[in-house]
Amino acid sequence: MSHGESPVKALAYALEKYPQRVEVVPMRDLLIDSARAKPQRPAYVKLAVPDEVVKAARGRAADAADLVLLVRVPKDVLERQDSRIVLPGEV
């Protein structure tokens, strides 16, 4: 599966088959600077990440790089994780 295909599909596969190899870090733990949007510039976040991540993001050979994703899990989904009530579509 190449990175060009669905990143969601790649993430689901990695979590199912190789969960111990997927690195998950809350963005808050990496955040060193941020700013809300203004008319003259977009909102941004500045993250402290390992050098390998920077090299992969800036390198020429995108096919040889790891897939690095920014994933947002909505609050309502997080709240559902501990619920004992099963809703339609959660089975």
N, C-alpha and C positions, 0 to 999 in steps of 0.2 A: 504494500500500500504506500503510495507516494504521498508527500506532504500536500501536493496539489489537489488531492481528493478531499473529501470532507474532513475537516479537522475534528469535528464531533465524532465521526466514525473512528478516526485514529485514536482519539482519547478513550472512547468506549472500549475499543479493542485492547489498548494498553492497560486500562484498569481491570479488565476481565482476565486477561492472560498473564500480565506481568505487573501486578499492583505494587510489588516491592521495589520495582525499578522506576516508578513514576514519582517524581518529586513534587510535593504540593506544599506551598508556603503561603500563608495569608499575606496579601499585599501590604497590609498594615505593618507587618514585620520588616518589610524591605523599604518602606517609604522614608525618603530623606527630605523631600520638598514637594509642595503641591500648590496649585493656584486655581481659583475659579476662573471661568471665562470672562473676558472683557471684550469690548468692541474691537480693540486692536489686536487681540490674540486669543487663541482657543484655551480652554482649561488644560492643565497638564499635571502629570505626576512624575516625579524623579525617583527612580528606584535604585537601590544598591544591590547589584547582582554579581554572581561569580564572573570572572574574566572570560571563562569559556562561553558563557551566554552572550557576552558582548562580541566576541570573536565570531561566533556563529551568526549573529544578527548582521554584522558588518562584512562578513566574508563574501567572496565571489561565488563559491560553489554552494548554492542553496540546497542542492540535492544531497550534499554530504552533511548538512547541518541537522542537529536535533530540532524537533518541533517544539517551540516554546509558545505557550498560549496564555492569554489573560482570560480567565474564566470567572463569570459572576454567577453566584448561586443566590437567587432572590430570597429575601427574608421569609416569605410565606412557605417556600419549599423547605427551608431549614426548620421551621416550626412544625412541618408535617413529619419530619423524620422521627420524632419521638411519640407521635400519636398512635394509639392502638386502633383507631378507626380507619378502615380501609375504604378509600374513595374509589369511584369508578375510574379506571385507567391506571390505577396503581398496582394492579395485580400482575 
